[in-house]
C-alpha cells in the first residue's frame, strides 16, 4: 500500500473543512428560521387574544350581558386546537364572591348524510377540554375572561359538538349559560 501524498492529504483536509463550514451555516440558518417562526406565531397568538378580548368586552359591556362566549362557533380539523373566551361581567354580586366556570359537552350532531353515531360525552369532556377549574374573583362592575382550549381527538367522528359554559357564583348558577359549537372535519 502506498503512503498518502501530501497533496492528497491537504485536499482531503480541505474537503472536510468545507463540509463542516457548510454544516454550520445550515445549522445557523435553520435556528434563525425557527426563531423567526416562533416569534411570528407568538405575535399572531397575542393579536388573536386581543381580538377575543375586545369582542368579549363588547358583548359584556356594550350589550349588557352577564356572560358571553367568543367565538361561539368554529370549524376545525380533528386534533387541531382552538381557544374560546368565556367572559363574565359582575354587575350586582359582592366583590368577595367566588366565580367559577364549568364547561360540559352537551350534544353531538352528525354530518348530514352520515349514519348517526353515539359519542361518549363524558370521555370527550376528559380528552377535549382544557381550562382553569379554580375559582376567581371579579370586582363589582368589572369583567374577566377565562380562556378555554378545545381539541376534538382524532378518534371521534366528524360532526358538530355542542358545549355549554356555566358560570357559578359561590356554587350557584350565574345565568345565562352559554352554548358554543365546534364543527370537526
C-alpha positions in Angstrom: 0.0 0.0 0.0 1.2 3.4 -0.9 1.5 6.2 1.6 -0.8 9.2 1.0 0.8 12.0 -0.8 0.9 15.4 0.9 -1.2 16.9 -1.9 -4.0 14.3 -1.4 -3.9 14.7 2.4 -4.3 18.5 2.1 -7.1 18.1 -0.4 -9.0 15.7 2.0 -8.5 18.1 4.9 -9.9 21.0 2.8 -13.0 18.9 1.8 -13.7 18.1 5.5 -13.3 21.7 6.4 -15.7 22.9 3.7 -18.3 20.3 4.8 -18.0 21.5 8.4 -18.4 25.2 7.4 -21.4 24.4 5.2 -23.0 22.3 8.1 -22.5 25.2 10.5 -24.1 27.7 8.0 -27.1 25.4 7.5 -27.5 24.9 11.3 -27.4 28.6 12.0 -29.8 29.3 9.2 -32.2 26.7 10.5 -32.1 28.0 14.0 -32.7 31.6 12.7 -35.7 30.4 10.7 -37.1 28.5 13.6 -36.7 31.5 15.9 -38.4 33.8 13.4 -41.3 31.3 13.0 -41.8 31.1 16.8 -41.8 34.9 17.1 -44.4 35.3 14.3 -46.7 32.7 15.9 -46.4 34.4 19.3 -47.3 37.8 17.7 -50.3 36.1 15.9 -51.5 34.5 19.2 -51.3 37.8 21.0 -53.2 39.5 18.3 -55.9 36.8 18.4 -56.1 37.1 22.2 -56.6 40.9 21.9 -59.3 40.4 19.3 -61.1 37.8 21.5 -60.7 40.2 24.5 -62.2 43.1 22.6 -65.1 41.0 21.3 -65.9 39.7 24.8 -65.7 43.2 26.2 -68.1 44.4 23.6 -70.6 41.6 24.3 -70.4 42.1 28.1 -70.3 45.8 28.4 -71.9 47.2 25.3 -74.7 44.7 25.2 -75.1 44.3 29.0 -74.7 40.5 29.0 -73.6 38.9 32.3 -71.8 36.0 30.5 -70.6 35.7 26.9 -68.6 33.3 24.8 -66.4 34.2 21.8 -66.2 32.8 19.2 -69.4 30.9 19.5 -68.8 28.6 16.5 -65.6 27.3 14.8 -64.7 24.7 12.2 -61.6 22.8 12.8 -59.8 19.6 12.0 -59.5 16.7 14.4 -56.5 17.2 16.7 -56.4 20.9 16.0 -56.7 23.3 19.0 -58.9 26.4 19.3 -59.2 28.8 22.2 -62.6 30.1 23.2 -63.1 33.0 25.7 -65.7 32.9 28.4 -66.5 36.4 29.6 -68.0 37.2 33.0 -69.4 40.6 34.0 -70.1 41.2 37.7 -73.0 43.7 38.0 -74.6 43.1 41.3 -72.6 40.5 43.1 -70.3 41.3 46.1 -66.7 41.6 45.1 -65.7 38.9 47.6 -67.8 36.3 45.8 -66.1 33.3 44.2 -66.8 32.8 40.5 -66.0 29.6 38.6 -66.6 28.2 35.1 -67.8 24.7 34.2 -67.7 23.5 30.6 -69.6 20.4 29.6 -70.1 18.8 26.2 -73.9 18.6 25.9 -74.5 17.3 22.4 -73.3 15.9 19.1 -74.8 16.3 15.6 -73.6 14.0 12.9 -72.7 15.3 9.4 -75.7 15.2 7.1 -75.8 12.1 5.0 -73.8 10.0 7.5 -75.1 7.5 9.9 -75.6 8.9 13.3 -73.1 7.7 15.8 -73.2 7.8 19.6 -70.4 9.8 21.2 -69.4 9.3 24.8 -69.7 12.9 26.1 -68.0 12.1 29.5 -64.9 10.8 27.7 -65.0 13.9 25.4 -65.0 16.1 28.5 -61.9 14.5 29.8 -60.0 14.5 26.5 -61.1 17.6 24.6 -61.5 20.4 27.1 -58.7 22.3 29.0 -59.3 25.3 31.2 -58.6 26.5 34.7 -61.1 25.0 37.1 -60.2 27.1 40.1 -62.4 29.9 41.4 -61.6 33.5 40.7 -62.8 36.9 41.8 -64.4 39.6 39.7 -64.7 43.1 41.2 -68.2 44.7 41.0 -68.8 46.3 37.6 -65.7 44.6 36.2 -65.2 41.7 33.8 -62.9 38.8 33.5 -62.2 36.5 30.6 -61.5 32.8 31.0 -59.7 31.0 28.1 -60.9 27.5 27.2 -58.9 25.2 24.9 -60.9 22.8 22.8 -59.4 20.0 20.8 -61.5 17.2 19.3 -59.5 13.9 19.4 -58.8 12.1 16.1 -60.8 9.0 17.1 -64.1 11.0 17.4 -66.4 11.2 14.4 -66.9 14.2 12.2 -69.8 16.4 13.1 -70.8 19.3 15.3 -70.0 19.1 19.0 -72.1 21.3 21.3 -70.5 22.6 24.6 -72.2 24.5 27.4 -70.4 27.0 29.6 -72.0 27.5 33.0 -70.7 30.3 35.3 -71.2 29.8 39.0 -71.1 32.3 41.9 -70.4 30.6 45.2 -71.7 27.4 43.7 -74.9 28.9 42.4 -75.7 29.4 38.7 -74.9 32.9 37.2 -77.2 33.0 34.2 -77.3 32.8 31.3 -75.4 29.7 30.4 -73.7 29.9 27.0 -73.5 27.4 24.2 -70.7 27.2 21.7 -70.2 24.9 18.8 -67.2 23.1 17.3 -67.6 21.6 13.8 -65.0 18.9 13.5 -63.9 17.9 9.9 
